[in-house]
Amino acid sequence: MAGRALGMGGGMEPAVIGARQADGSNGSHEPAFALHVEDLTATYSGDAVLWDVDLNVPPGVLAAIVGPNGAGKSTLLKCVIGAMRPAAGHVYVFGHPYRRQRHRVAYVPQRTSVDWDFPTTALDVVTMGLYGRLGWFRVPRRRETDEALQALALVGMDAYAERQISQLSGGQQQRVFLARALVQDADLYLMDEPFAGVDATTERAIVDLLKDLRARGKTVVAVHHDLQTVATYFDWLALLNVRLIAQGPVTEVYTPEHLRAAYGPRVVLLGVGGHAPQP
Amino acid sequence: MELLALFGDFTVRTVAIGAALVGAVAGVLGSFALLRQQSLLGDTLSHAALPGICLGFLIAGSRRLEPILAGALVSGALAALLVLLLTRTTRIKTDAALGVSLSLFFAFGTVLLTYLQRHAGAAQAGLDAFLFGQAAALVPRDLVVLAVVGGGSLLVVVLGWKELKVTTFDADFARSLGRPVVLIEFVLTVLIALAVVIGLQLVGVILMVALVIAPAAAARQWARRLEGMVVLAAVFGAASGVVGALVSASFRGLSTGPVIVLVASAFVVVSLLLAPERGVVWQLVHALAQRRSLRAHRVLVDLYRLAQDHADLDYASEQGMLDAYFGGPTGHVLRRLERRGLVSRAQHMPEEGTHWVLTGDGRQQARELLTPFGERDAAVGGGTP
C-alpha cells in the first residue's frame, strides 16, 4: 500500500522525562525536526481534506509538498500557522507548538490570496514582516525601514520600494512577498506556491534565494505544483493526496510508484528515475 | 462670503460641526469597509438600526440620543450576527444574506415606527426624522455624544493602526504573526457600526451608507498608501458635512442629510474622472498619448527603413509612400515630428507631393527604437515589400 513513509521515521521520545533538554526547555516534542506534524486531520464543511498526516521535515532542507489539486497542501500550511483549526492532530516547530515558535517562522501565502489593488507600496508590505517583532503599539522606524529595504534588495526589488503594489507584475509581487518573509529572519520558511504564475527571471531568483536560505542553515517547506522542476529545485519531498503518500529525500520519494500513488495511474512522468512513462 | 457668515448662526454652526465630525469618522472607517469589500455591510447596519432606534426610544421614554444610539448599535449588531449565521449554516451567499437581514430588520423597524407614531407619542418626538435625518434636531449636547463616540473610534484606529492594516491586507499573514484576527475583525465591524450609528440623526438610516462609502471611494482614487487614503477620506467626509450643512442652511426647504450625501457623491464623481493614474480622464489622455507616440515611432522607423533600403541616409521619402507603409494618412504625424526636429521637408522637384527626410536626431531616435526590438522585429516584420 502507498501509505509507507520513507526517510525520517520512528519517534524519539526524550530519554529522561522531566530533565532539562538541550534547548533549555521542558515539554519539547521531536526537537530533531524543523516541522513535525502528527496525526493531522482537517475538514472543510465535513469533508476531510487532510487525513491522518504525519510529516517530519528535518532542519536545513528545501522541502516540497507536492500533490494534485485539492490534496490539502495549502490546508496543511494553514494548519501549521494556526490560520485553520485542525479536526485532530498536533503541529510542532523545532519541538514546540507553533504559538511558542512564531518568531522562528515566516509564512508566505499564495500571491492570489490578497487584493493587490490595496493602497500600499512594496516597502510597506515588506515592513509588515517586522510587525511580529514590533508588537502591538510600536511603529516602524528608520531601522525597520532599512531592514525592509535590504530585504527588497535581496530579491532585486530595491528600485521598486516606493512603487504601488498594483503596478507590479506577478513575479515582482511574489518577490515582494518573499522579501517580507526574509525580513522576518526566521528559521523555518513556509511558502504556499512561490513559483505560481511568475516569469522566468523571478523563478530563477526564487531558486537562488531558496538555495541561499539552505546554505545559511534555514529550512524551507514550500507547496509546489510543478512535477518537472521538483527534483531540481528541492532536496526533500512530501507527496500528499489527503493522506501522506511518501516523504523523504527527493531521490528516494520521486519515483513512478509514489507519483502514481499520489496522482493516479495517468500521471505523465518525465525523467523519473530514468524510466519512460507507462502509457 | 455669505455662506461663511452662516457660521455665526448658532444652529447652523452646531449642525456644521456635527456633520464634520460624522463625516470624518465615516470617512476613516468607510475606508476599511471599502477595502474589506464590506460596503453592503454598512447599508445593512444602517437600515437595521431602525428597530433599535424605536426600542431605544420606548425604553428611555424620551428622544435622548444615548439610548437611541445604543439601541441602533444593538440592532445593527444583531443584523450583522444574522448575516454571519446565515452564511455559516446555510448555503445562502453573503450578498443574499445581507439583503435578507437588511429587509427583515428594516421591515420590523418600519412596523415599530408606524405603531409608535400612533400610540406612544413618537410623532411629537419626530422619530420618523431618523429615516432621512433631521439636522435641525441636533443640539449642542448631542455634539458631545458624537465627539466622544467618534473620537473614541478614531483613537482605537490610531492605536491599532498596524494591526488593522495588516489584517485588512493579508489576514492569513496576520494570523501567522499570532494576531487575533477574529477579534480584530470584530472590533473593526463594531467601529464601522459606530460610524454608521452616529450619523443616523443627521443623514438618516436610508442614506447613511453613502456617507460611509463615498468619501472612501473618492479618497481611494487619489491615495497611494492606506495612511493617505484614510486621512483624505476623513477630509472629504468632513468637507461634505460642512458644505452640505451650509448649503442646506442657505436655501429654504433643503434637507441637510441628502444634501451632504450629494456633496459627498460630487467628490466621488470628480475623483473618478480626474484622479491621476486611476481617473477616467487621466487614463483616456494617457491612452491617447500612448497611441500618438506609437504612431510617431512607427513613422520614424518607416522612414529609417526606406533610407536603409535605398542605402542613402538622406533619402527623401514621398508622403504617399509613407501612407502606404503606415496604412493610413501620416501628414499630421509628420508635422508633429517636424516640430520636434526629427524630420524635415525635402525638395524633390521632378516629383509631385511632399517629401520627408530624417534629421540627425530623427535617425538617432529611430536606431534607438529598433535596437530593443531587434529580435521581435525580425520575427514579425519580415514581409514588408
Interface residues (C-beta under 8 A of the other chain):
Chain A: K78 I81 G82 A83 R99 R102 V105 A106 Y107 P109 S113 V114 D115 F118 P119 T120 T121 D124 V125 M128 Y131 G132 L134 W136 F137 V139 Q164 R180 L190
Chain B: L35 L159 G160 W161 K162 E163 K165 V166 T168 F169 D170 A171 D172 F173 R175 S176 L177 G178 R220 A223 R224 R225 L226 G228 M229
